[in-house]
Amino acid sequence: MLTRRSLLTALSAATVMPNMLLPGRARAAGNPADAPSEILPLWPDEPPGGGGPSGAIVENARGAISNIAMPDIAVYAPAKPNGIAVLIAGGGGYRRISMRNEARPAARWLNSHGITAFVLSYRLPGEGWAAGPLAPLQDAQRAILLIRANAAHFGIDPGHLGVLGFSAGGHLLGLAATRSAFASYREVDAADKQSARPDFAALIYPVITLKPPYDNTWTRRMLVGRHPSAALSAEWSVEDHVRARCPPMFLVQAKDDPISNPENTVILQQACLKAGVPVELHQLENGGHGFGMGRSGKASADWPADFAPWLACINRPILLSGDQ
């Protein structure tokens, strides 16, 4: 049985890259509570292929960031970590990343449950990166690998690392969960020898398919253009990559979602059931899109109460070990 002592012994063997760790800094202009404990740059030099914007990250009035010249992960550590880790990706149609309404509240919620949270600032395809639509997936895969490589530093179990994505961030981490065997870039260091497969995935009002008639999204436009071939649309549709080895899935979507058609989560649920992948779908009566961790007084406020026991069930071995 995995115990806290055996966990720490195993973690001590992980590859640590302290030279890449930077002191925490707030992305927002204001709230100190949103400041991470540290920042982990994703790449030792320029990202694969190069290109991209220059200058500082831009955060708009709604707390969404763009102009991401240096992709990274911001670390949010709980007061009493339980060894579980989650990589978070906010949405924004691959044009920006929602931090204030999605990623940061999710990090705080996870911290309140003892989970170490990692907020991903991924490259946006429309900002001039040579890797084009592959850029965000490269960043997501690299983030998973780096977190595992630095597990000892963060005090986490590399076998209990999941992902939580919202909207386009749900599409991105859905691809990371279903295409973990796909090497989106050439190895750059020892971290890339880790497994890129998440141990569980939670996708909240995600864009899943880029195929008609559900393709009227910015996700489709930014990744495959306005008139993609059927083959290209299928390549970037999450459901087409679901296989038996994919991690368990937790899906949430409102029936009145005006941005990501509610059929998106149904399509992924059906693909998971066909492949034998454990999946749990929560369809909300209302809530629209972009509700993050839930809006007070709306049906969306209830989904975290369903998420917590699912997380506890998926991660039961490590949670039991903490009681030893």
C-alpha positions as CSV (number, residue, x, y, z in Angstrom):
1,M,0.0,0.0,0.0
2,L,1.2,3.5,-0.8
3,T,2.0,5.4,2.4
4,R,3.0,9.0,2.9
5,R,6.6,7.8,3.7
6,S,6.8,5.6,0.5
7,L,5.3,8.5,-1.5
8,L,8.1,10.9,-0.3
9,T,10.7,8.3,-1.0
10,A,9.5,7.8,-4.6
11,L,9.2,11.6,-5.1
12,S,12.8,12.1,-4.1
13,A,13.9,10.2,-7.2
14,A,12.2,12.6,-9.6
15,T,14.1,15.0,-11.8
16,V,14.1,18.5,-10.3
17,M,14.9,21.6,-12.3
18,P,15.2,24.3,-9.7
19,N,17.0,26.6,-12.1
20,M,13.8,27.0,-14.0
21,L,11.7,28.0,-11.0
22,L,10.9,31.7,-10.7
23,P,9.4,33.6,-7.7
24,G,5.6,34.0,-7.8
25,R,4.2,37.1,-9.4
26,A,0.6,38.2,-9.8
27,R,-0.8,38.3,-13.4
28,A,-3.5,40.7,-12.4
29,A,-3.0,44.3,-11.5
30,G,-4.7,43.9,-8.2
31,N,-5.6,40.9,-6.0
32,P,-2.6,39.5,-4.0
33,A,-4.7,36.3,-3.4
34,D,-4.3,35.5,-7.1
35,A,-0.5,35.6,-6.9
36,P,1.1,32.1,-7.4
37,S,3.8,30.8,-5.1
38,E,6.1,30.4,-8.1
39,I,6.3,30.3,-11.9
40,L,7.7,27.4,-14.0
41,P,8.6,28.4,-17.5
42,L,7.7,25.7,-20.0
43,W,10.8,25.8,-22.2
44,P,14.5,26.3,-21.5
45,D,14.9,28.5,-24.6
46,E,12.3,29.6,-27.2
47,P,9.3,27.3,-27.7
48,P,9.4,24.7,-30.6
49,G,9.6,26.5,-33.9
50,G,9.9,30.0,-32.4
51,G,8.0,33.0,-33.5
52,G,5.3,34.5,-31.4
53,P,4.7,38.0,-29.9
54,S,7.0,40.2,-27.8
55,G,6.5,42.2,-24.7
56,A,4.5,41.6,-21.5
57,I,1.3,39.6,-21.1
58,V,-1.8,41.7,-21.6
59,E,-4.7,41.2,-19.3
60,N,-8.0,42.8,-20.3
61,A,-10.8,44.2,-18.2
62,R,-12.4,40.8,-17.8
63,G,-9.2,39.2,-16.5
64,A,-8.4,37.3,-19.7
65,I,-4.7,37.2,-20.9
66,S,-3.2,37.3,-24.3
67,N,0.2,38.3,-25.9
68,I,1.8,35.2,-24.3
69,A,5.4,35.4,-25.4
70,M,6.7,33.1,-22.7
71,P,4.3,30.2,-21.9
72,D,4.5,28.9,-18.3
73,I,2.7,27.3,-15.4
74,A,1.8,29.2,-12.2
75,V,1.9,27.1,-9.1
76,Y,-0.7,27.4,-6.4
77,A,0.1,25.4,-3.3
78,P,-2.4,24.5,-0.7
79,A,-1.8,24.9,3.0
80,K,-1.9,21.1,3.5
81,P,-1.1,19.3,0.2
82,N,-2.5,15.8,-0.1
83,G,-0.2,14.8,-3.1
84,I,-2.8,15.3,-5.8
85,A,-2.0,17.8,-8.6
86,V,-4.2,19.3,-11.3
87,L,-3.2,21.3,-14.4
88,I,-5.8,24.0,-15.3
89,A,-6.4,25.6,-18.6
90,G,-8.9,28.5,-19.0
91,G,-10.9,29.1,-22.1
92,G,-11.2,31.9,-24.5
93,G,-11.5,30.4,-28.0
94,Y,-7.7,30.2,-28.4
95,R,-7.7,34.0,-28.7
96,R,-7.2,34.7,-25.0
97,I,-7.2,32.7,-21.7
98,S,-9.7,33.4,-19.0
99,M,-7.8,33.7,-15.7
100,R,-10.0,35.8,-13.4
101,N,-13.3,33.9,-14.1
102,E,-12.0,30.4,-14.7
103,A,-8.4,29.4,-14.0
104,R,-7.7,31.3,-10.8
105,P,-11.0,30.5,-9.0
106,A,-10.4,26.8,-10.0
107,A,-6.9,27.0,-8.4
108,R,-8.3,28.4,-5.2
109,W,-11.1,25.7,-5.1
110,L,-8.6,22.9,-5.6
111,N,-6.3,24.4,-2.9
112,S,-9.2,24.3,-0.5
113,H,-9.4,20.6,-1.1
114,G,-5.6,20.1,-0.5
115,I,-4.8,19.8,-4.2
116,T,-1.8,21.5,-5.7
117,A,-2.9,23.6,-8.7
118,F,-0.9,24.5,-11.8
119,V,-2.4,27.3,-14.1
120,L,-1.3,27.0,-17.7
121,S,-0.5,30.1,-19.8
122,Y,-0.4,28.5,-23.2
123,R,0.6,29.9,-26.6
124,L,-2.3,31.2,-28.7
125,P,-2.2,30.1,-32.4
126,G,-3.1,33.5,-33.7
127,E,-0.1,35.2,-32.2
128,G,2.4,34.3,-34.8
129,W,3.9,31.0,-33.6
130,A,5.6,28.9,-36.2
131,A,4.1,25.8,-34.7
132,G,0.6,27.2,-35.5
133,P,-2.3,25.1,-34.0
134,L,0.2,22.6,-32.5
135,A,1.6,25.3,-30.1
136,P,-1.0,25.1,-27.4
137,L,-0.9,21.2,-27.4
138,Q,2.9,21.4,-27.2
139,D,2.6,23.6,-24.1
140,A,0.0,21.4,-22.5
141,Q,2.0,18.2,-23.0
142,R,5.2,20.0,-21.8
143,A,3.4,21.2,-18.7
144,I,2.3,17.7,-17.7
145,L,5.8,16.4,-18.3
146,L,7.4,19.2,-16.3
147,I,5.1,18.8,-13.3
148,R,5.9,15.1,-13.2
149,A,9.6,15.8,-13.5
150,N,9.4,18.2,-10.6
151,A,7.0,16.2,-8.4
152,A,9.4,16.0,-5.5
153,H,9.8,19.7,-5.4
154,F,6.1,20.3,-5.4
155,G,5.4,17.4,-2.9
156,I,3.0,15.7,-5.3
157,D,2.5,12.1,-6.4
158,P,3.3,11.9,-10.2
159,G,0.7,9.1,-10.5
160,H,-2.1,11.5,-9.3
161,L,-1.8,14.3,-11.8
162,G,-5.0,15.3,-13.6
163,V,-6.2,18.1,-15.8
164,L,-9.1,20.6,-15.6
165,G,-10.1,22.6,-18.7
166,F,-12.8,25.2,-19.4
167,S,-14.3,25.8,-22.9
168,A,-11.3,26.0,-25.4
169,G,-9.1,25.0,-22.5
170,G,-11.3,21.9,-22.2
171,H,-10.6,21.2,-25.8
172,L,-6.9,21.6,-25.3
173,L,-6.7,19.4,-22.2
174,G,-9.2,17.0,-23.9
175,L,-6.6,16.5,-26.6
176,A,-3.8,16.2,-24.0
177,A,-5.8,13.4,-22.3
178,T,-6.7,11.6,-25.5
179,R,-3.5,12.1,-27.5
180,S,-0.9,11.6,-24.8
181,A,1.0,9.1,-27.0
182,F,1.4,11.7,-29.7
183,A,4.7,13.5,-29.5
184,S,3.9,17.0,-30.5
185,Y,7.5,18.2,-30.3
186,R,11.0,16.7,-30.2
187,E,12.5,16.1,-26.7
188,V,14.4,19.0,-25.3
189,D,15.5,17.6,-21.9
190,A,15.1,14.9,-19.4
191,A,11.6,16.0,-18.4
192,D,10.3,14.9,-21.8
193,K,11.0,11.2,-20.8
194,Q,8.1,11.3,-18.4
195,S,4.6,10.1,-19.3
196,A,2.4,12.8,-20.9
197,R,-0.8,10.9,-19.9
198,P,-3.0,12.6,-17.3
199,D,-4.4,10.3,-14.6
200,F,-7.9,12.0,-14.9
201,A,-9.5,14.7,-16.8
202,A,-12.3,17.2,-16.0
203,L,-13.7,19.2,-18.9
204,I,-16.2,21.9,-18.2
205,Y,-18.4,23.2,-21.0
206,P,-15.6,22.1,-23.4
207,V,-15.5,22.4,-27.2
208,I,-15.0,18.8,-28.2
209,T,-15.8,18.4,-31.9
210,L,-14.8,20.6,-34.8
211,K,-17.1,18.9,-37.2
212,P,-20.3,20.2,-38.7
213,P,-22.9,21.0,-37.5
214,Y,-21.2,21.9,-34.2
215,D,-18.2,23.8,-35.7
216,N,-19.4,27.4,-35.3
217,T,-16.7,28.2,-32.7
218,W,-13.6,30.3,-32.4
219,T,-11.8,27.1,-31.4
220,R,-12.5,25.7,-34.9
221,R,-11.5,29.0,-36.6
222,M,-8.3,29.4,-34.7
223,L,-7.1,25.8,-35.1
224,V,-8.2,24.7,-38.6
225,G,-9.5,27.9,-40.3
226,R,-12.8,28.8,-41.8
227,H,-13.1,26.0,-44.4
228,P,-11.1,23.0,-43.2
229,S,-11.2,19.6,-44.8
230,A,-13.2,16.8,-43.1
231,A,-9.9,15.1,-42.3
232,L,-8.4,18.2,-40.7
233,S,-11.6,18.7,-38.6
234,A,-11.4,15.1,-37.5
235,E,-7.8,15.4,-36.5
236,W,-8.5,18.2,-34.1
237,S,-11.7,16.7,-32.7
238,V,-11.2,15.2,-29.3
239,E,-13.8,12.4,-29.7
240,D,-11.8,10.9,-32.6
241,H,-8.9,10.1,-30.4
242,V,-10.6,8.4,-27.5
243,R,-9.1,4.9,-26.9
244,A,-9.4,2.4,-24.0
245,R,-6.2,3.8,-22.4
246,C,-7.6,7.3,-22.0
247,P,-8.0,8.5,-18.4
248,P,-11.4,8.7,-16.6
249,M,-13.4,11.8,-17.6
250,F,-15.7,14.2,-15.7
251,L,-17.8,16.3,-18.0
252,V,-20.1,19.3,-17.2
253,Q,-22.2,21.4,-19.5
254,A,-25.4,23.5,-19.3
255,K,-28.2,22.6,-21.7
256,D,-28.5,26.3,-22.6
257,D,-24.9,26.7,-23.6
258,P,-24.9,29.2,-26.5
259,I,-21.2,28.9,-27.4
260,S,-20.3,25.2,-27.2
261,N,-23.3,23.2,-28.3
262,P,-24.4,20.9,-25.5
263,E,-24.0,18.0,-27.8
264,N,-20.2,18.4,-27.4
265,T,-20.1,16.6,-24.0
266,V,-22.7,14.0,-25.2
267,I,-20.4,13.2,-28.2
268,L,-17.4,12.7,-25.9
269,Q,-19.5,10.7,-23.4
270,Q,-20.6,8.3,-26.2
271,A,-17.0,8.0,-27.4
272,C,-15.8,7.1,-23.9
273,L,-18.5,4.6,-23.3
274,K,-17.7,2.9,-26.7
275,A,-14.0,2.7,-25.7
276,G,-14.7,1.5,-22.2
277,V,-13.3,4.7,-20.6
278,P,-15.0,5.7,-17.3
279,V,-17.0,8.8,-17.8
280,E,-19.4,10.9,-15.8
281,L,-21.5,13.6,-17.5
282,H,-23.4,16.3,-15.5
283,Q,-25.9,18.2,-17.6
284,L,-27.1,21.4,-16.0
285,E,-30.6,22.8,-16.6
286,N,-29.2,26.3,-17.1
287,G,-26.0,28.2,-16.7
288,G,-25.0,29.2,-20.2
289,H,-21.3,29.3,-20.9
290,G,-18.3,30.6,-19.1
291,F,-19.6,30.1,-15.5
292,G,-16.3,28.8,-14.2
293,M,-16.7,27.2,-10.8
294,G,-20.3,28.2,-10.8
295,R,-22.5,31.3,-10.5
296,S,-24.4,31.9,-7.2
297,G,-28.1,31.3,-7.5
298,K,-27.8,29.3,-10.8
299,A,-27.7,25.6,-11.5
300,S,-24.0,26.0,-12.3
301,A,-23.2,26.7,-8.7
302,D,-23.8,23.0,-7.9
303,W,-21.3,21.3,-10.1
304,P,-18.2,21.6,-7.8
305,A,-20.2,19.6,-5.2
306,D,-20.4,16.7,-7.7
307,F,-16.7,17.2,-8.7
308,A,-15.3,16.8,-5.2
309,P,-16.5,13.3,-4.5
310,W,-15.5,12.2,-8.0
311,L,-12.0,13.5,-7.4
312,A,-11.9,11.7,-4.0
313,C,-13.0,8.4,-5.7
314,I,-10.5,8.7,-8.5
315,N,-7.6,9.6,-6.1
316,R,-8.7,7.3,-3.3
317,P,-5.4,5.4,-2.9
318,I,-3.3,8.5,-2.2
319,L,-6.0,10.0,0.1
320,L,-6.1,6.7,2.1
321,S,-2.3,6.8,2.3
322,G,-2.5,10.2,3.9
323,D,-4.4,8.7,6.9
324,Q,-1.6,6.2,7.7
